[in-house]
Amino acid sequence: MSEVAAQARLLVIDDDQGLRETLADFFQIEGYAVSQAANVREARAHLSAGEPDLMLLDINMPGGDGLTFAAEMRGRSAIPIIILSGKGAMVDRVVGLEVGADDYLSKPFELRELLARVRAVLRRARVVSPAHFAAVAQAEHRTGRFSTFAFMPDQRALLSPAGEVIELTGAEYNLLAAFIERPNRILSRDAIADLTRKDDWDAFDRSIDTLVSRLRRKLAPYVDASQLIQTVRGEGYVLATDVKWSSGSN
């Protein structure tokens, strides 16, 4: 059993019973705990009993649209989502990312490819929870302060001006880290793709734009995010502020 798989819980949401059972059998053999839902209603019932570590979500199901459900989930949770869809066009992938999915895989797919993507997304998603942050807050760690935020790379955490943990997906965190490490430098889309590409994540220009928009939305309640992360026409994006580093809570 891999480190990523250990105790990881997956929720498979698809109206195709055969596919659900195939995925459940495969991932259980790989060491994952797997729950199944045939539609959005059943998915909500599973979530009321506890959140999984990752959702595999079909977008075309009777009784509830998967894209709408993904957007709903992203509005209240950072649970990683991989969309599984029979639609593989670029525009469909962009829409999936825009609603907050962490990855998008077209059907039919190879189980080993899906496994690799699940492992990659789970690795990227290892951001701290408020409970975990409270347990390690007294330890000595580097903190990067920018604008009104505190960035804590050792805990993979971003704190609001009030000191609360801002939930980021793994991809959003990696994007922010790329900016934090290079403040006041213009990063092209190609550079961002190289800096944020982890494992087998398939980054492309529109996915970068979508990811920047998602990160801005997370920062927008506290600052003018479009001024903090500025668009440089024809060149890319820049974190338009200084970052000051310190140790511990100082």
C-alpha positions as CSV (number, residue, x, y, z in Angstrom):
1,M,0.0,0.0,0.0
2,S,1.4,3.4,-1.0
3,E,1.8,6.3,1.5
4,V,-0.9,8.3,-0.4
5,A,-3.3,5.4,-0.3
6,A,-3.0,4.7,3.4
7,Q,-6.5,5.4,4.9
8,A,-7.5,7.6,2.0
9,R,-11.2,7.6,1.4
10,L,-12.7,7.9,-2.0
11,L,-16.3,8.7,-3.0
12,V,-17.2,7.5,-6.5
13,I,-20.3,9.3,-7.9
14,D,-21.5,7.8,-11.2
15,D,-24.9,6.5,-12.4
16,D,-23.1,3.6,-14.2
17,Q,-23.2,0.8,-11.7
18,G,-20.8,-1.3,-13.6
19,L,-18.2,1.5,-13.7
20,R,-18.8,2.3,-10.0
21,E,-18.2,-1.3,-9.0
22,T,-15.1,-1.6,-11.2
23,L,-13.6,1.5,-9.7
24,A,-14.5,0.4,-6.1
25,D,-12.9,-3.0,-6.6
26,F,-9.8,-1.6,-8.2
27,F,-9.1,1.1,-5.6
28,Q,-9.9,-1.2,-2.7
29,I,-7.2,-3.5,-4.0
30,E,-4.9,-0.5,-4.1
31,G,-5.5,0.2,-0.5
32,Y,-8.2,2.9,-0.6
33,A,-11.5,2.9,1.3
34,V,-14.3,3.4,-1.3
35,S,-17.9,4.5,-1.0
36,Q,-20.3,4.7,-3.9
37,A,-23.1,7.0,-4.9
38,A,-25.4,6.6,-8.0
39,N,-26.4,10.3,-8.1
40,V,-26.0,13.7,-6.4
41,R,-28.7,12.9,-3.8
42,E,-26.8,9.8,-2.6
43,A,-23.6,11.7,-2.7
44,R,-25.0,14.3,-0.3
45,A,-26.1,11.5,2.0
46,H,-22.6,10.1,2.1
47,L,-21.1,13.6,2.8
48,S,-23.5,14.2,5.7
49,A,-21.8,11.2,7.4
50,G,-18.3,12.5,6.8
51,E,-16.2,14.0,4.0
52,P,-14.0,11.7,1.9
53,D,-10.4,12.6,1.0
54,L,-11.3,12.8,-2.8
55,M,-14.3,12.6,-5.0
56,L,-14.5,10.9,-8.5
57,L,-17.5,12.7,-10.1
58,D,-19.4,12.0,-13.3
59,I,-21.0,15.1,-14.7
60,N,-23.9,13.6,-16.6
61,M,-26.3,11.9,-14.2
62,P,-30.0,11.8,-13.9
63,G,-31.4,13.8,-11.0
64,G,-28.5,16.2,-10.6
65,D,-25.8,17.8,-12.7
66,G,-22.3,17.0,-11.7
67,L,-20.9,20.3,-12.6
68,T,-23.4,22.2,-10.5
69,F,-22.6,19.8,-7.6
70,A,-18.9,20.4,-8.1
71,A,-19.4,24.1,-7.9
72,E,-21.6,23.7,-4.8
73,M,-18.9,21.6,-3.1
74,R,-16.2,24.0,-4.0
75,G,-18.2,26.8,-2.4
76,R,-18.0,25.1,1.0
77,S,-15.2,22.6,0.9
78,A,-11.7,22.0,-0.4
79,I,-12.3,18.3,-1.0
80,P,-10.3,17.3,-4.1
81,I,-12.5,16.5,-7.1
82,I,-11.6,14.6,-10.2
83,I,-14.3,14.9,-12.9
84,L,-14.9,11.8,-15.0
85,S,-16.7,12.6,-18.2
86,G,-17.5,11.3,-21.7
87,K,-16.8,14.8,-23.0
88,G,-13.2,15.4,-23.7
89,A,-13.1,18.6,-25.7
90,M,-10.9,21.5,-24.4
91,V,-13.9,23.6,-23.6
92,D,-15.4,20.9,-21.4
93,R,-12.1,20.5,-19.5
94,V,-12.0,24.3,-19.0
95,V,-15.5,24.4,-17.7
96,G,-14.7,21.5,-15.3
97,L,-11.7,23.4,-13.9
98,E,-13.7,26.7,-13.7
99,V,-16.2,25.1,-11.3
100,G,-13.3,24.0,-9.1
101,A,-12.3,20.5,-10.1
102,D,-8.7,19.5,-9.5
103,D,-8.4,17.3,-12.5
104,Y,-10.5,16.1,-15.5
105,L,-10.3,12.7,-17.1
106,S,-12.2,11.7,-20.2
107,K,-14.0,8.4,-20.6
108,P,-13.0,5.8,-21.5
109,F,-9.8,5.8,-19.4
110,E,-7.2,3.4,-18.2
111,L,-7.5,2.5,-14.5
112,R,-3.8,2.9,-14.0
113,E,-3.9,6.5,-15.4
114,L,-6.8,7.3,-13.0
115,L,-4.8,5.8,-10.2
116,A,-1.8,8.0,-11.0
117,R,-4.1,11.1,-11.1
118,V,-5.7,10.2,-7.8
119,R,-2.3,9.8,-6.2
120,A,-1.1,13.1,-7.6
121,V,-4.2,15.1,-6.6
122,L,-4.0,13.7,-3.1
123,R,-0.4,14.7,-2.8
124,R,-1.2,18.2,-4.0
125,A,-4.1,18.4,-1.6
126,R,-2.2,17.9,1.6
127,V,-3.0,21.3,3.0
128,V,-3.5,21.8,6.7
129,S,-6.8,21.7,8.4
130,P,-7.6,24.3,11.1
131,A,-7.3,21.5,13.7
132,H,-3.9,20.4,12.4
133,F,-2.7,24.1,12.3
134,A,-3.7,24.6,15.9
135,A,-1.6,21.6,16.9
136,V,1.6,22.8,15.3
137,A,1.1,26.6,15.6
138,Q,3.6,26.9,18.4
139,A,6.4,25.2,16.5
140,E,9.2,27.2,14.9
141,H,8.4,27.6,11.2
142,R,9.1,30.2,8.5
143,T,6.3,32.6,7.7
144,G,6.1,34.8,4.6
145,R,3.9,37.9,5.1
146,F,2.5,39.6,2.1
147,S,-0.3,42.2,1.9
148,T,-2.5,41.2,4.9
149,F,-1.8,37.5,4.7
150,A,0.6,35.0,6.3
151,F,2.0,32.2,4.2
152,M,3.3,29.2,6.1
153,P,5.0,26.7,3.7
154,D,6.0,24.1,6.4
155,Q,2.3,23.6,7.2
156,R,1.1,24.4,3.6
157,A,-1.1,27.0,5.1
158,L,-2.4,30.5,4.2
159,L,-3.8,32.6,7.0
160,S,-6.2,35.5,6.7
161,P,-5.7,38.9,8.4
162,A,-7.6,37.5,11.4
163,G,-5.4,34.5,11.6
164,E,-7.9,32.0,10.2
165,V,-6.8,29.2,7.8
166,I,-8.0,30.0,4.2
167,E,-8.8,26.6,2.6
168,L,-7.0,26.2,-0.7
169,T,-7.0,23.2,-3.0
170,G,-3.6,21.6,-3.8
171,A,-3.4,23.3,-7.2
172,E,-4.3,26.7,-5.7
173,Y,-1.7,26.3,-3.0
174,N,1.0,25.4,-5.5
175,L,0.1,28.5,-7.6
176,L,0.3,30.8,-4.6
177,A,3.7,29.2,-3.6
178,A,5.0,30.0,-7.1
179,F,4.1,33.6,-6.7
180,I,5.3,33.9,-3.1
181,E,8.7,32.6,-4.1
182,R,8.9,35.2,-6.9
183,P,7.2,38.4,-5.7
184,N,7.2,41.3,-8.1
185,R,8.3,39.1,-11.0
186,I,6.2,38.5,-14.1
187,L,5.5,34.8,-14.6
188,S,4.5,33.7,-18.0
189,R,1.8,31.0,-18.3
190,D,4.5,28.6,-19.4
191,A,6.6,29.4,-16.3
192,I,3.6,29.0,-14.1
193,A,2.8,25.6,-15.7
194,D,6.3,24.4,-15.1
195,L,6.4,25.7,-11.5
196,T,3.0,24.3,-10.5
197,R,3.1,21.1,-12.5
198,K,3.2,18.2,-10.0
199,D,3.4,14.6,-11.0
200,D,1.2,14.2,-14.1
201,W,-1.1,17.2,-13.8
202,D,-1.8,18.4,-17.3
203,A,-1.5,22.2,-17.2
204,F,-2.4,24.3,-20.2
205,D,-2.9,28.0,-20.8
206,R,-6.7,28.1,-20.0
207,S,-6.2,26.0,-16.9
208,I,-3.6,28.5,-15.6
209,D,-6.1,31.4,-16.2
210,T,-8.8,29.5,-14.5
211,L,-6.5,28.6,-11.5
212,V,-5.5,32.3,-11.1
213,S,-9.2,33.3,-11.1
214,R,-9.9,30.6,-8.4
215,L,-7.0,31.8,-6.3
216,R,-8.1,35.5,-6.6
217,R,-11.6,34.5,-5.5
218,K,-10.1,33.0,-2.3
219,L,-8.3,36.2,-1.6
220,A,-11.0,38.6,-2.7
221,P,-12.9,38.8,0.7
222,Y,-9.8,40.4,2.2
223,V,-8.1,42.5,-0.5
224,D,-8.5,43.7,-4.1
225,A,-7.2,40.4,-5.5
226,S,-6.9,41.6,-9.1
227,Q,-4.5,44.3,-7.9
228,L,-2.6,41.9,-5.7
229,I,-2.2,39.3,-8.4
230,Q,-2.0,41.4,-11.5
231,T,-2.5,40.4,-15.1
232,V,0.3,41.7,-17.4
233,R,-1.2,41.7,-20.9
234,G,0.6,39.5,-23.3
235,E,3.1,38.3,-20.6
236,G,1.5,36.6,-17.7
237,Y,0.8,37.4,-14.0
238,V,2.7,39.0,-11.2
239,L,2.3,39.1,-7.4
240,A,2.5,42.8,-7.0
241,T,3.7,43.1,-3.4
242,D,6.8,42.3,-1.3
243,V,7.1,39.2,0.9
244,K,8.8,39.5,4.3
245,W,10.0,36.3,5.9
246,S,10.3,35.5,9.6
247,S,10.7,32.5,11.8
248,G,8.0,31.2,14.2
249,S,5.1,33.5,15.0
250,N,7.2,36.8,14.9
